[in-house]
Amino acid sequence: MKRLFILLILILFLLSVGVSTGQINLEWKNINKLFQQQPKKENIISEGKIRIENEESVIINVVDKVSPSVVTVSIVKAKSLGKLFEINPYDPFDIFRPNTGSGQKTEQDVGTGFIVSGDGLIVTNKHVVSDIEAKYKVVTNDDQTYDVQKIYRDPTNDLAVLKINANGLKTVTLGDSSKLKVGQMAIAFGTALGEFRNTVTVGVISGLGRGITAGNPFEGFVERLDNVIQTDAAINPGNSGGPLLNSSGQVIGVNSAISSEGQNIGFAIPINVVKEALDQFNTTGKFQRPYLGVRYKIITRDLALLNEVPEGVYIQESVADSPAEKAGIKSEDIIMKIDGKKVTDESGGLAKIIADKKIGDKLSIEIWRNGETITLTAVIGEYDQNQ
């Protein structure tokens, strides 16, 4: 006991010497720290906040960067008010004489576009400006309104270039759609529902290489598009023609269509298609596109087996005075092969085959008609952009 007591006295003496000389720092705040531990839950929450703040800052930066280059496209048309009646006090036998009515101009936001050159070139969808008799306007993000002076339509890719009289406009940066990966961030700009301008939605790229039918409910116009980008970023009527962007603020696609059969599915034309079309436009001043002149539906293998018909392209209409009509292609024909190659959805369909041809090329077309196989020859023409 004496030894234990002496040892205890010695330990207390050494502690007092250490504290007095500053070698041992025994302050209450330091002692309390020994008994305090940060719960792991707080660390998890703080990490979550950092992740969310980083994601938000990416989106905000993209919006701030690109918004000045996004425009709303409006259509201006004359609307008849119909017959009205007015009082004629000078004729007791014809007090209420009919007024033939008058025209009134109406303006409706129908789509979106984005600026690609500082002197007023704007990219949008062809179906947004499909009415060749109407006039169009664009409204910039800062509410400046410009009349569209000229419209150049690309018939193959549902694209159009609008020209306005302006200078010093801020342009977008075009990306590379060949490097897209399923799952990467996608940010869509547009005039949602033709009413809510400068709407931004966020999602991911949910599919690549899709085939869809694009259209505009305001214009009642649809057409077939192949090899497009699928995204779950909300794309509504009125978003057509707006840019689809990556997290760096580069345009990777042109919003074109929504799915009528599902939710949270939208589609965009790859920006590389736009870049190719713009290169041609800047060189020639127009879109020169190979043209066959048919409206069609793809017959898949399963559909062909079910209906006991060959796989290929079912012709719904052969356009009047088109290369297809001149070659003898008729409604209800099924195109099975072109130049010896099968026409299937997996190979890109008829649109890709025609797009790869040049104006003036001759095609050997194998047709199934009423149970018989015949071969026709068609000469690829050039599409009239005013059609």
DOGU-346415 format. One record per residue (C-alpha): residue number from 1; residue in one letter; z, x, y. Coordinates in steps of 0.1 Angstrom, whole numbers, plus 5000, padded with zeros to 4 digits. Layout:
@pos=NUM, code=A, zz=Z, xx=X, yy=Y $
...
! end
This chain:
@pos=1, code=M, zz=5000, xx=5000, yy=5000 $
@pos=2, code=K, zz=5008, xx=5029, yy=5023 $
@pos=3, code=R, zz=4974, xx=5044, yy=5017 $
@pos=4, code=L, zz=4956, xx=5011, yy=5023 $
@pos=5, code=F, zz=4976, xx=5006, yy=5055 $
@pos=6, code=I, zz=4968, xx=5041, yy=5067 $
@pos=7, code=L, zz=4930, xx=5035, yy=5059 $
@pos=8, code=L, zz=4930, xx=5003, yy=5079 $
@pos=9, code=I, zz=4946, xx=5019, yy=5108 $
@pos=10, code=L, zz=4920, xx=5047, yy=5107 $
@pos=11, code=I, zz=4891, xx=5022, yy=5106 $
@pos=12, code=L, zz=4905, xx=5003, yy=5136 $
@pos=13, code=F, zz=4910, xx=5036, yy=5155 $
@pos=14, code=L, zz=4874, xx=5047, yy=5149 $
@pos=15, code=L, zz=4861, xx=5012, yy=5160 $
@pos=16, code=S, zz=4881, xx=5014, yy=5192 $
@pos=17, code=V, zz=4867, xx=5049, yy=5199 $
@pos=18, code=G, zz=4831, xx=5037, yy=5193 $
@pos=19, code=V, zz=4835, xx=5007, yy=5215 $
@pos=20, code=S, zz=4851, xx=5027, yy=5243 $
@pos=21, code=T, zz=4825, xx=5054, yy=5242 $
@pos=22, code=G, zz=4796, xx=5029, yy=5241 $
@pos=23, code=Q, zz=4784, xx=5041, yy=5206 $
@pos=24, code=I, zz=4791, xx=5006, yy=5193 $
@pos=25, code=N, zz=4779, xx=4976, yy=5214 $
@pos=26, code=L, zz=4801, xx=4947, yy=5205 $
@pos=27, code=E, zz=4793, xx=4920, yy=5230 $
@pos=28, code=W, zz=4797, xx=4883, yy=5222 $
@pos=29, code=K, zz=4761, xx=4876, yy=5228 $
@pos=30, code=N, zz=4751, xx=4902, yy=5203 $
@pos=31, code=I, zz=4777, xx=4890, yy=5178 $
@pos=32, code=N, zz=4763, xx=4854, yy=5182 $
@pos=33, code=K, zz=4727, xx=4867, yy=5175 $
@pos=34, code=L, zz=4739, xx=4879, yy=5142 $
@pos=35, code=F, zz=4748, xx=4843, yy=5132 $
@pos=36, code=Q, zz=4717, xx=4827, yy=5147 $
@pos=37, code=Q, zz=4684, xx=4824, yy=5128 $
@pos=38, code=Q, zz=4652, xx=4809, yy=5140 $
@pos=39, code=P, zz=4643, xx=4781, yy=5116 $
@pos=40, code=K, zz=4609, xx=4786, yy=5098 $
@pos=41, code=K, zz=4599, xx=4752, yy=5110 $
@pos=42, code=E, zz=4598, xx=4763, yy=5146 $
@pos=43, code=N, zz=4575, xx=4792, yy=5137 $
@pos=44, code=I, zz=4551, xx=4768, yy=5119 $
@pos=45, code=I, zz=4551, xx=4745, yy=5149 $
@pos=46, code=S, zz=4544, xx=4773, yy=5174 $
@pos=47, code=E, zz=4516, xx=4786, yy=5152 $
@pos=48, code=G, zz=4501, xx=4751, yy=5152 $
@pos=49, code=K, zz=4503, xx=4749, yy=5190 $
@pos=50, code=I, zz=4485, xx=4782, yy=5193 $
@pos=51, code=R, zz=4457, xx=4770, yy=5170 $
@pos=52, code=I, zz=4453, xx=4736, yy=5188 $
@pos=53, code=E, zz=4453, xx=4753, yy=5222 $
@pos=54, code=N, zz=4426, xx=4777, yy=5211 $
@pos=55, code=E, zz=4404, xx=4749, yy=5197 $
@pos=56, code=E, zz=4409, xx=4729, yy=5229 $
@pos=57, code=S, zz=4400, xx=4758, yy=5251 $
@pos=58, code=V, zz=4368, xx=4764, yy=5232 $
@pos=59, code=I, zz=4356, xx=4728, yy=5237 $
@pos=60, code=I, zz=4367, xx=4727, yy=5273 $
@pos=61, code=N, zz=4348, xx=4760, yy=5280 $
@pos=62, code=V, zz=4317, xx=4746, yy=5264 $
@pos=63, code=V, zz=4319, xx=4714, yy=5284 $
@pos=64, code=D, zz=4324, xx=4733, yy=5317 $
@pos=65, code=K, zz=4295, xx=4756, yy=5308 $
@pos=66, code=V, zz=4269, xx=4730, yy=5297 $
@pos=67, code=S, zz=4277, xx=4698, yy=5317 $
@pos=68, code=P, zz=4257, xx=4709, yy=5348 $
@pos=69, code=S, zz=4226, xx=4712, yy=5326 $
@pos=70, code=V, zz=4228, xx=4678, yy=5309 $
@pos=71, code=V, zz=4211, xx=4647, yy=5325 $
@pos=72, code=T, zz=4209, xx=4610, yy=5319 $
@pos=73, code=V, zz=4174, xx=4595, yy=5314 $
@pos=74, code=S, zz=4168, xx=4560, yy=5329 $
@pos=75, code=I, zz=4139, xx=4536, yy=5326 $
@pos=76, code=V, zz=4126, xx=4516, yy=5356 $
@pos=77, code=K, zz=4106, xx=4485, yy=5348 $
@pos=78, code=A, zz=4096, xx=4453, yy=5367 $
@pos=79, code=K, zz=4112, xx=4422, yy=5353 $
@pos=80, code=S, zz=4098, xx=4388, yy=5360 $
@pos=81, code=L, zz=4123, xx=4361, yy=5371 $
@pos=82, code=G, zz=4101, xx=4333, yy=5358 $
@pos=83, code=K, zz=4093, xx=4300, yy=5375 $
@pos=84, code=L, zz=4117, xx=4288, yy=5402 $
@pos=85, code=F, zz=4117, xx=4256, yy=5422 $
@pos=86, code=E, zz=4120, xx=4254, yy=5460 $
@pos=87, code=I, zz=4124, xx=4224, yy=5483 $
@pos=88, code=N, zz=4093, xx=4214, yy=5503 $
@pos=89, code=P, zz=4104, xx=4191, yy=5532 $
@pos=90, code=Y, zz=4069, xx=4186, yy=5545 $
@pos=91, code=D, zz=4055, xx=4168, yy=5515 $
@pos=92, code=P, zz=4075, xx=4137, yy=5503 $
@pos=93, code=F, zz=4053, xx=4134, yy=5472 $
@pos=94, code=D, zz=4061, xx=4170, yy=5462 $
@pos=95, code=I, zz=4096, xx=4177, yy=5473 $
@pos=96, code=F, zz=4103, xx=4203, yy=5445 $
@pos=97, code=R, zz=4073, xx=4226, yy=5443 $
@pos=98, code=P, zz=4072, xx=4254, yy=5418 $
@pos=99, code=N, zz=4075, xx=4289, yy=5428 $
@pos=100, code=T, zz=4057, xx=4313, yy=5406 $
@pos=101, code=G, zz=4086, xx=4337, yy=5407 $
@pos=102, code=S, zz=4087, xx=4373, yy=5416 $
@pos=103, code=G, zz=4091, xx=4406, yy=5399 $
@pos=104, code=Q, zz=4124, xx=4425, yy=5402 $
@pos=105, code=K, zz=4128, xx=4462, yy=5392 $
@pos=106, code=T, zz=4155, xx=4469, yy=5367 $
@pos=107, code=E, zz=4170, xx=4502, yy=5357 $
@pos=108, code=Q, zz=4186, xx=4510, yy=5324 $
@pos=109, code=D, zz=4200, xx=4543, yy=5310 $
@pos=110, code=V, zz=4182, xx=4548, yy=5278 $
@pos=111, code=G, zz=4189, xx=4584, yy=5268 $
@pos=112, code=T, zz=4199, xx=4619, yy=5276 $
@pos=113, code=G, zz=4182, xx=4653, yy=5282 $
@pos=114, code=F, zz=4190, xx=4689, yy=5290 $
@pos=115, code=I, zz=4175, xx=4713, yy=5315 $
@pos=116, code=V, zz=4155, xx=4743, yy=5301 $
@pos=117, code=S, zz=4140, xx=4757, yy=5333 $
@pos=118, code=G, zz=4153, xx=4761, yy=5368 $
@pos=119, code=D, zz=4122, xx=4745, yy=5383 $
@pos=120, code=G, zz=4127, xx=4711, yy=5366 $
@pos=121, code=L, zz=4117, xx=4711, yy=5329 $
@pos=122, code=I, zz=4139, xx=4688, yy=5308 $
@pos=123, code=V, zz=4138, xx=4683, yy=5270 $
@pos=124, code=T, zz=4145, xx=4649, yy=5255 $
@pos=125, code=N, zz=4133, xx=4628, yy=5226 $
@pos=126, code=K, zz=4098, xx=4612, yy=5227 $
@pos=127, code=H, zz=4112, xx=4579, yy=5217 $
@pos=128, code=V, zz=4135, xx=4579, yy=5248 $
@pos=129, code=V, zz=4103, xx=4579, yy=5270 $
@pos=130, code=S, zz=4079, xx=4561, yy=5246 $
@pos=131, code=D, zz=4068, xx=4534, yy=5272 $
@pos=132, code=I, zz=4037, xx=4550, yy=5288 $
@pos=133, code=E, zz=4035, xx=4522, yy=5314 $
@pos=134, code=A, zz=4071, xx=4525, yy=5326 $
@pos=135, code=K, zz=4086, xx=4549, yy=5352 $
@pos=136, code=Y, zz=4116, xx=4571, yy=5344 $
@pos=137, code=K, zz=4144, xx=4588, yy=5364 $
@pos=138, code=V, zz=4169, xx=4615, yy=5355 $
@pos=139, code=V, zz=4205, xx=4616, yy=5369 $
@pos=140, code=T, zz=4223, xx=4650, yy=5369 $
@pos=141, code=N, zz=4259, xx=4656, yy=5362 $
@pos=142, code=D, zz=4267, xx=4656, yy=5400 $
@pos=143, code=D, zz=4249, xx=4622, yy=5404 $
@pos=144, code=Q, zz=4217, xx=4636, yy=5419 $
@pos=145, code=T, zz=4187, xx=4613, yy=5410 $
@pos=146, code=Y, zz=4152, xx=4626, yy=5405 $
@pos=147, code=D, zz=4119, xx=4607, yy=5397 $
@pos=148, code=V, zz=4102, xx=4620, yy=5366 $
@pos=149, code=Q, zz=4068, xx=4632, yy=5378 $
@pos=150, code=K, zz=4052, xx=4640, yy=5345 $
@pos=151, code=I, zz=4059, xx=4635, yy=5308 $
@pos=152, code=Y, zz=4046, xx=4656, yy=5280 $
@pos=153, code=R, zz=4051, xx=4641, yy=5246 $
@pos=154, code=D, zz=4052, xx=4659, yy=5213 $
@pos=155, code=P, zz=4041, xx=4634, yy=5187 $
@pos=156, code=T, zz=4051, xx=4653, yy=5156 $
@pos=157, code=N, zz=4087, xx=4663, yy=5163 $
@pos=158, code=D, zz=4099, xx=4633, yy=5184 $
@pos=159, code=L, zz=4102, xx=4656, yy=5214 $
@pos=160, code=A, zz=4092, xx=4653, yy=5251 $
@pos=161, code=V, zz=4093, xx=4675, yy=5282 $
@pos=162, code=L, zz=4100, xx=4658, yy=5315 $
@pos=163, code=K, zz=4090, xx=4674, yy=5349 $
@pos=164, code=I, zz=4110, xx=4667, yy=5381 $
@pos=165, code=N, zz=4106, xx=4682, yy=5415 $
@pos=166, code=A, zz=4136, xx=4705, yy=5418 $
@pos=167, code=N, zz=4145, xx=4742, yy=5420 $
@pos=168, code=G, zz=4176, xx=4763, yy=5412 $
@pos=169, code=L, zz=4188, xx=4741, yy=5384 $
@pos=170, code=K, zz=4212, xx=4755, yy=5359 $
@pos=171, code=T, zz=4197, xx=4758, yy=5324 $
@pos=172, code=V, zz=4212, xx=4757, yy=5289 $
@pos=173, code=T, zz=4212, xx=4786, yy=5264 $
@pos=174, code=L, zz=4191, xx=4780, yy=5233 $
@pos=175, code=G, zz=4206, xx=4792, yy=5200 $
@pos=176, code=D, zz=4192, xx=4799, yy=5165 $
@pos=177, code=S, zz=4192, xx=4769, yy=5141 $
@pos=178, code=S, zz=4181, xx=4791, yy=5112 $
@pos=179, code=K, zz=4217, xx=4806, yy=5110 $
@pos=180, code=L, zz=4235, xx=4773, yy=5109 $
@pos=181, code=K, zz=4262, xx=4768, yy=5082 $
@pos=182, code=V, zz=4277, xx=4735, yy=5069 $
@pos=183, code=G, zz=4312, xx=4732, yy=5082 $
@pos=184, code=Q, zz=4308, xx=4749, yy=5116 $
@pos=185, code=M, zz=4318, xx=4732, yy=5148 $
@pos=186, code=A, zz=4293, xx=4708, yy=5165 $
@pos=187, code=I, zz=4297, xx=4694, yy=5200 $
@pos=188, code=A, zz=4274, xx=4665, yy=5211 $
@pos=189, code=F, zz=4266, xx=4655, yy=5247 $
@pos=190, code=G, zz=4251, xx=4621, yy=5257 $
@pos=191, code=T, zz=4251, xx=4588, yy=5275 $
@pos=192, code=A, zz=4268, xx=4568, yy=5248 $
@pos=193, code=L, zz=4255, xx=4532, yy=5243 $
@pos=194, code=G, zz=4233, xx=4536, yy=5274 $
@pos=195, code=E, zz=4263, xx=4531, yy=5296 $
@pos=196, code=F, zz=4289, xx=4559, yy=5294 $
@pos=197, code=R, zz=4274, xx=4590, yy=5309 $
@pos=198, code=N, zz=4286, xx=4625, yy=5302 $
@pos=199, code=T, zz=4302, xx=4616, yy=5269 $
@pos=200, code=V, zz=4313, xx=4645, yy=5247 $
@pos=201, code=T, zz=4321, xx=4642, yy=5210 $
@pos=202, code=V, zz=4332, xx=4669, yy=5185 $
@pos=203, code=G, zz=4327, xx=4673, yy=5148 $
@pos=204, code=V, zz=4311, xx=4696, yy=5123 $
@pos=205, code=I, zz=4277, xx=4702, yy=5108 $
@pos=206, code=S, zz=4279, xx=4681, yy=5076 $
@pos=207, code=G, zz=4244, xx=4687, yy=5062 $
@pos=208, code=L, zz=4211, xx=4705, yy=5067 $
@pos=209, code=G, zz=4175, xx=4698, yy=5058 $
@pos=210, code=R, zz=4178, xx=4660, yy=5059 $
@pos=211, code=G, zz=4150, xx=4635, yy=5063 $
@pos=212, code=I, zz=4155, xx=4604, yy=5085 $
@pos=213, code=T, zz=4139, xx=4577, yy=5106 $
@pos=214, code=A, zz=4146, xx=4581, yy=5143 $
@pos=215, code=G, zz=4143, xx=4554, yy=5169 $
@pos=216, code=N, zz=4156, xx=4538, yy=5201 $
@pos=217, code=P, zz=4171, xx=4503, yy=5202 $
@pos=218, code=F, zz=4162, xx=4500, yy=5239 $
@pos=219, code=E, zz=4125, xx=4507, yy=5232 $
@pos=220, code=G, zz=4122, xx=4493, yy=5197 $
@pos=221, code=F, zz=4104, xx=4524, yy=5184 $
@pos=222, code=V, zz=4110, xx=4544, yy=5152 $
@pos=223, code=E, zz=4094, xx=4574, yy=5134 $
@pos=224, code=R, zz=4099, xx=4597, yy=5105 $
@pos=225, code=L, zz=4116, xx=4631, yy=5110 $
@pos=226, code=D, zz=4121, xx=4657, yy=5083 $
@pos=227, code=N, zz=4144, xx=4688, yy=5080 $
@pos=228, code=V, zz=4170, xx=4677, yy=5106 $
@pos=229, code=I, zz=4207, xx=4686, yy=5111 $
@pos=230, code=Q, zz=4233, xx=4661, yy=5099 $
@pos=231, code=T, zz=4266, xx=4660, yy=5118 $
@pos=232, code=D, zz=4297, xx=4638, yy=5120 $
@pos=233, code=A, zz=4300, xx=4643, yy=5158 $
@pos=234, code=A, zz=4296, xx=4608, yy=5170 $
@pos=235, code=I, zz=4260, xx=4601, yy=5181 $
@pos=236, code=N, zz=4255, xx=4566, yy=5196 $
@pos=237, code=P, zz=4224, xx=4548, yy=5210 $
@pos=238, code=G, zz=4219, xx=4565, yy=5243 $
@pos=239, code=N, zz=4229, xx=4599, yy=5230 $
@pos=240, code=S, zz=4192, xx=4605, yy=5220 $
@pos=241, code=G, zz=4178, xx=4636, yy=5236 $
@pos=242, code=G, zz=4211, xx=4652, yy=5244 $
@pos=243, code=P, zz=4221, xx=4687, yy=5232 $
@pos=244, code=L, zz=4240, xx=4695, yy=5201 $
@pos=245, code=L, zz=4260, xx=4727, yy=5207 $
@pos=246, code=N, zz=4279, xx=4754, yy=5187 $
@pos=247, code=S, zz=4313, xx=4767, yy=5198 $
@pos=248, code=S, zz=4296, xx=4794, yy=5220 $
@pos=249, code=G, zz=4279, xx=4767, yy=5241 $
@pos=250, code=Q, zz=4244, xx=4774, yy=5227 $
@pos=251, code=V, zz=4221, xx=4744, yy=5220 $
@pos=252, code=I, zz=4214, xx=4742, yy=5182 $
@pos=253, code=G, zz=4198, xx=4708, yy=5181 $
@pos=254, code=V, zz=4185, xx=4677, yy=5199 $
@pos=255, code=N, zz=4205, xx=4645, yy=5191 $
@pos=256, code=S, zz=4180, xx=4621, yy=5177 $
@pos=257, code=A, zz=4193, xx=4593, yy=5155 $
@pos=258, code=I, zz=4223, xx=4576, yy=5139 $
@pos=259, code=S, zz=4225, xx=4562, yy=5104 $
@pos=260, code=S, zz=4224, xx=4525, yy=5101 $
@pos=261, code=E, zz=4239, xx=4526, yy=5066 $
@pos=262, code=G, zz=4270, xx=4547, yy=5072 $
@pos=263, code=Q, zz=4296, xx=4557, yy=5097 $
@pos=264, code=N, zz=4302, xx=4591, yy=5113 $
@pos=265, code=I, zz=4267, xx=4603, yy=5105 $
@pos=266, code=G, zz=4243, xx=4615, yy=5131 $
@pos=267, code=F, zz=4212, xx=4636, yy=5131 $
@pos=268, code=A, zz=4196, xx=4662, yy=5154 $
@pos=269, code=I, zz=4163, xx=4681, yy=5155 $
@pos=270, code=P, zz=4168, xx=4719, yy=5150 $
@pos=271, code=I, zz=4165, xx=4739, yy=5182 $
@pos=272, code=N, zz=4141, xx=4763, yy=5166 $
@pos=273, code=V, zz=4115, xx=4735, yy=5164 $
@pos=274, code=V, zz=4121, xx=4729, yy=5201 $
@pos=275, code=K, zz=4117, xx=4766, yy=5209 $
@pos=276, code=E, zz=4084, xx=4767, yy=5191 $
@pos=277, code=A, zz=4071, xx=4736, yy=5209 $
@pos=278, code=L, zz=4082, xx=4750, yy=5242 $
@pos=279, code=D, zz=4064, xx=4783, yy=5236 $
@pos=280, code=Q, zz=4032, xx=4764, yy=5229 $
@pos=281, code=F, zz=4038, xx=4742, yy=5259 $
@pos=282, code=N, zz=4043, xx=4772, yy=5282 $
@pos=283, code=T, zz=4011, xx=4788, yy=5269 $
@pos=284, code=T, zz=3988, xx=4758, yy=5269 $
@pos=285, code=G, zz=4005, xx=4733, yy=5292 $
@pos=286, code=K, zz=4005, xx=4706, yy=5264 $
@pos=287, code=F, zz=4016, xx=4700, yy=5229 $
@pos=288, code=Q, zz=3988, xx=4705, yy=5205 $
@pos=289, code=R, zz=3998, xx=4689, yy=5172 $
@pos=290, code=P, zz=3978, xx=4684, yy=5140 $
@pos=291, code=Y, zz=3973, xx=4647, yy=5133 $
@pos=292, code=L, zz=3964, xx=4626, yy=5103 $
@pos=293, code=G, zz=3973, xx=4592, yy=5115 $
@pos=294, code=V, zz=3993, xx=4573, yy=5089 $
@pos=295, code=R, zz=4026, xx=4555, yy=5088 $
@pos=296, code=Y, zz=4043, xx=4559, yy=5054 $
@pos=297, code=K, zz=4073, xx=4559, yy=5031 $
@pos=298, code=I, zz=4082, xx=4585, yy=5005 $
@pos=299, code=I, zz=4082, xx=4574, yy=4969 $
@pos=300, code=T, zz=4108, xx=4594, yy=4950 $
@pos=301, code=R, zz=4107, xx=4602, yy=4913 $
@pos=302, code=D, zz=4133, xx=4575, yy=4905 $
@pos=303, code=L, zz=4115, xx=4549, yy=4927 $
@pos=304, code=A, zz=4081, xx=4558, yy=4910 $
@pos=305, code=L, zz=4095, xx=4554, yy=4875 $
@pos=306, code=L, zz=4111, xx=4521, yy=4885 $
@pos=307, code=N, zz=4079, xx=4506, yy=4899 $
@pos=308, code=E, zz=4055, xx=4524, yy=4874 $
@pos=309, code=V, zz=4036, xx=4541, yy=4902 $
@pos=310, code=P, zz=4030, xx=4578, yy=4909 $
@pos=311, code=E, zz=4054, xx=4599, yy=4930 $
@pos=312, code=G, zz=4041, xx=4607, yy=4965 $
@pos=313, code=V, zz=4036, xx=4590, yy=4999 $
@pos=314, code=Y, zz=4031, xx=4552, yy=5002 $
@pos=315, code=I, zz=4008, xx=4544, yy=5031 $
@pos=316, code=Q, zz=4020, xx=4515, yy=5052 $
@pos=317, code=E, zz=3993, xx=4517, yy=5078 $
@pos=318, code=S, zz=3963, xx=4539, yy=5085 $
@pos=319, code=V, zz=3960, xx=4541, yy=5123 $
@pos=320, code=A, zz=3928, xx=4528, yy=5138 $
@pos=321, code=D, zz=3902, xx=4555, yy=5147 $
@pos=322, code=S, zz=3925, xx=4582, yy=5132 $
@pos=323, code=P, zz=3914, xx=4611, yy=5108 $
@pos=324, code=A, zz=3930, xx=4591, yy=5080 $
@pos=325, code=E, zz=3910, xx=4560, yy=5086 $
@pos=326, code=K, zz=3878, xx=4580, yy=5090 $
@pos=327, code=A, zz=3885, xx=4596, yy=5056 $
@pos=328, code=G, zz=3889, xx=4562, yy=5040 $
@pos=329, code=I, zz=3927, xx=4561, yy=5035 $
@pos=330, code=K, zz=3939, xx=4525, yy=5034 $
@pos=331, code=S, zz=3972, xx=4506, yy=5034 $
@pos=332, code=E, zz=3990, xx=4505, yy=5000 $
@pos=333, code=D, zz=3973, xx=4538, yy=4990 $
@pos=334, code=I, zz=3996, xx=4565, yy=4975 $
@pos=335, code=I, zz=3989, xx=4601, yy=4984 $
@pos=336, code=M, zz=3998, xx=4622, yy=4954 $
@pos=337, code=K, zz=3984, xx=4656, yy=4963 $
@pos=338, code=I, zz=3970, xx=4675, yy=4993 $
@pos=339, code=D, zz=3949, xx=4706, yy=4986 $
@pos=340, code=G, zz=3962, xx=4705, yy=4950 $
@pos=341, code=K, zz=3999, xx=4704, yy=4959 $
@pos=342, code=K, zz=4022, xx=4675, yy=4951 $
@pos=343, code=V, zz=4036, xx=4657, yy=4981 $
@pos=344, code=T, zz=4073, xx=4652, yy=4975 $
@pos=345, code=D, zz=4104, xx=4648, yy=4996 $
@pos=346, code=E, zz=4118, xx=4680, yy=4982 $
@pos=347, code=S, zz=4089, xx=4700, yy=4995 $
@pos=348, code=G, zz=4093, xx=4686, yy=5030 $
@pos=349, code=G, zz=4071, xx=4656, yy=5027 $
@pos=350, code=L, zz=4038, xx=4647, yy=5044 $
@pos=351, code=A, zz=4051, xx=4657, yy=5078 $
@pos=352, code=K, zz=4057, xx=4693, yy=5069 $
@pos=353, code=I, zz=4023, xx=4696, yy=5051 $
@pos=354, code=I, zz=4004, xx=4683, yy=5082 $
@pos=355, code=A, zz=4025, xx=4704, yy=5106 $
@pos=356, code=D, zz=4015, xx=4736, yy=5087 $
@pos=357, code=K, zz=3978, xx=4728, yy=5092 $
@pos=358, code=K, zz=3956, xx=4736, yy=5121 $
@pos=359, code=I, zz=3934, xx=4712, yy=5141 $
@pos=360, code=G, zz=3900, xx=4711, yy=5124 $
@pos=361, code=D, zz=3912, xx=4720, yy=5089 $
@pos=362, code=K, zz=3897, xx=4700, yy=5060 $
@pos=363, code=L, zz=3921, xx=4685, yy=5035 $
@pos=364, code=S, zz=3914, xx=4674, yy=4999 $
@pos=365, code=I, zz=3935, xx=4643, yy=4994 $
@pos=366, code=E, zz=3942, xx=4629, yy=4960 $
@pos=367, code=I, zz=3948, xx=4591, yy=4962 $
@pos=368, code=W, zz=3962, xx=4565, yy=4938 $
@pos=369, code=R, zz=3946, xx=4531, yy=4945 $
@pos=370, code=N, zz=3949, xx=4500, yy=4923 $
@pos=371, code=G, zz=3956, xx=4521, yy=4892 $
@pos=372, code=E, zz=3927, xx=4546, yy=4898 $
@pos=373, code=T, zz=3928, xx=4581, yy=4911 $
@pos=374, code=I, zz=3902, xx=4591, yy=4938 $
@pos=375, code=T, zz=3898, xx=4622, yy=4960 $
@pos=376, code=L, zz=3890, xx=4619, yy=4997 $
@pos=377, code=T, zz=3883, xx=4645, yy=5024 $
@pos=378, code=A, zz=3900, xx=4643, yy=5058 $
@pos=379, code=V, zz=3896, xx=4665, yy=5089 $
@pos=380, code=I, zz=3929, xx=4672, yy=5108 $
@pos=381, code=G, zz=3927, xx=4659, yy=5144 $
@pos=382, code=E, zz=3946, xx=4665, yy=5176 $
@pos=383, code=Y, zz=3972, xx=4639, yy=5186 $
@pos=384, code=D, zz=3967, xx=4622, yy=5220 $
@pos=385, code=Q, zz=4001, xx=4626, yy=5237 $
@pos=386, code=N, zz=3995, xx=4593, yy=5255 $
@pos=387, code=Q, zz=3996, xx=4574, yy=5222 $
! end
